[in-house]
Amino acid sequence: MALTGEEVAVSSAIAAATLSLPVGLISLKRRLVSKSGLVASILVAIISGLAGLQSFLYVLMFYLSSSLLTRLKYSEKSKKGAAENPRGRDWRQVLGAGGVGTLFFAASFVSSLLGNLKFSAAFLVAALTSFAVSNADTWASEIGSLSKTLPRLIVKPWVKVPPGTSGGITVLGELASITGAALMSLTLWALSLHLILAVPSWAFISSSACRVPIIIFLVSWLGEILDSIVGALFQAKYYCPRCKVVTDKKLHKCGTTTVFYRGFRWLGNETTNIISTFTAALCACLLYLMYF
């Protein structure tokens, strides 16, 4: 007897919870996430599972690739002041990267329950795009910070900024961003070929052959560019009076407390991520509704 769409969604969510718990505990032990980050990550996993087992596996690819890159040459990035918190990502960082996608996964599930499969598929595309943006952004940051040349401000290419500064880009970082976006696009394509325990909205995407992965690749890469622009123009920046440099952090790597310099005080890295992922996700959603 075939399972209904609702039964498939619940089964997928249970599978996501079961699979994400050991992954999360290993991540906690290796300090990839904090305790609050672990709880948030499992919540993201369960909700993504409601949008199909493929959705969870897609999110898992994002998590694994970004986590591995976070630890890549960590000591070198730490010396530059561009490394993540050694205690791991907390709930704010998890939701900053995955909160938008999680909301769109939930919207896809609810739309499916209401019988609107077109909107369910469109919201699913939006969710997948948001995680692709986060992956592109993470790859750009984690690999770009290893560049031998100083980043240049994306809105003022003639201005050099310290590694890890929002809005700063390098050739290495942009190539990494493209690769990160391409990885998620290829993951989507591979998952759409094997629709085991799939909800109806995934079947809609699968029927679009390669067009949806291509759209997600392009929009997610542009979303990472938007993230850099927002970070450069509007994100809160601080000045270290000791080192005489502008930074994103209230406490500079030298140990000096910085002073507010410009931007919006409330606009930090997580908020910038939410703006870029939501904008890209919404664009992908509208493109799907108009052309698919």
PyMOL commands that set and color helices and strands:
alter all, ss='L'
color gray80, all
select helices_A, chain A and resi 5-29+35-50+53-70+74-80+91-113+117-144+171-192+200-206+211-233+269-291
alter helices_A, ss='H'
color red, helices_A
select strands_A, chain A and resi 152-153+156-160+168-169+237-240+245-247+259-262
alter strands_A, ss='S'
color yellow, strands_A
deselect
rebuild
show_as cartoon
